[in-house]
Amino acid sequence: MKNRKRGFSLVELLIVLAVIAALVATITPVAMNAIKKSKATQVAQNLKTLATALENSAYVNGVQGNKILNGEYTSVSIGDLGRDISSDYTMDYTLTTTTGKVAAIFYYNKGDVDAKMVNEILPEATGSTGNPIHYDYEFSIY
């Protein structure tokens, strides 16, 4: 019985590979769902942050005519509101100077996020998967 070679047999290697494949098949859907959820959370947080930043810009820098100013007395843009905000986000706002109300809409234009997940995190955000997700935000300048 001393002529048995050291090492693993083919059957043992196949069993180990089958166990690893079963573990990967079990873990992959959970990991993919976590990635989708994190992307939806990031988009919802960015939309909310942009809305708050626009409101803060209106309070701190003021308004002129129908424009909210940035710190340099020009109209505020999406790049002024957030650092490292990609071109996937856009905004549009209307300022009613007589009442001081601002109605703003923020868009996430890239269709790679599940809109239902974004809506679960930020209920005011609407849209559908494949279409722009938008967040309507209103505030008054006092």
N, C-alpha and C positions, 0 to 999 in steps of 0.2 A: 504494500500500500504506500510505499514511499515514492512512487513515480507520479503522483498527482502534482500537477503544475500549480503554482501560486497564481492568484488573480481571480477575476470574476468570470463566471460563465456567461454565455450569451443570454440565457434565460434571466439571470439576475439583472443584467443590464437592461433588458427589455422591461422588466417589472419596474425598475427605478424610473425609466423614461415614461412609462405609463402613469406612474404616480405624479411625476412632475407635470405632465400634460394635463392631468385632471385638476391639479392645483391651479395651473395657469388659466384653464377654462373657467374655474370657479371665481377667481379673483378679477379677471379682466372686465366683466360687466360692472362690478362694483367700482373699479378704478375709473372707468369711462364715465359713469354717472357722477362721480366726484369731480371730474374735470369739467363736465358740463355745468354742474352746480357752481363751481368756483368762477367760471366765466360769466355766468348769469349774475352772480353776486358782484363781480367786478363792474359789470355794465350798470347795474342798478345803483351801486355806490357812486360811480362816476356821474351818472345823471343827477343824482341828488346833490352831489358836491358842486357840480356846475350851477345848479339852480341857486344854491346857497351863496356861491361866489358872486353870481350876478346881483343878487340882493345886497350883499355886502359892498360891492362896487358902487351900486347906486347910492347907498347910504354914505360911504366914505368919500367917493370922488364927485358925487352929485350928478345932475342931469343938465343938459343944455338943449333946449328945443325938444325934439322927440328922441334924443339919444342919451344913453347912459355913458358916462365918461370913464375912461381909464385914468391912471395917474398922470398922463401926459396931455390931458385935455383933448383927446380924440375919442371917437366912438369905440366902445369896448368890443373886443372880438373874443372868440372862443379861446384863443391862445393866451389872452390876458387873464382868463379865469382859472386856468389850471395848468400846472407844470406837467409836461410830458403827456398832454392830451393829444391823441392821434387825430388824424384827419377823418376818422370814422365818426366823429361827433360833430354835429352842427347845431346852430341855434337860430331862433328867430324870436324877436320880441316886439311888442307894441306898447308904447308909452303914451298914456292919455294925460296930457299936462294939466288939464282942468281938474281932474280928480286925483291925480298922482298915482293912478293904478298902472301896474305893469303886468301884462299877460305875456308870458314867455313859453316857448316850446323848445325842448331840447330833443335832438334826434340821435339815435345810434343807427348809422346807415349800413353797417356791415351785417349781412344776414346770417351770421354764423352762431347765433345765440338762440336758445329756446325761449320764446317770448313768454310762455306760461311760467317758466321758472323765474324770469325777471319780474313778472306780475305778482308772483307769490312773495317775493322779497320787497318789492316796491309796488303796492297795489294801484297807485295812480298811473303807473306806466302801462301803456297799451301798445298793441301792435300784434303782428303775427310772424311766425318763423319764416324767414326769407324776405320779409318786408321791414322797413325801418321801424324801430321801436321808438316811441315818443313819450315824453313826460311833460305834461302841461303843468305850469306853475304860475301862480298869481301872487302878487304882493303889492302893498301900498307904500309909497314914499311919503314919510311924514316929516 
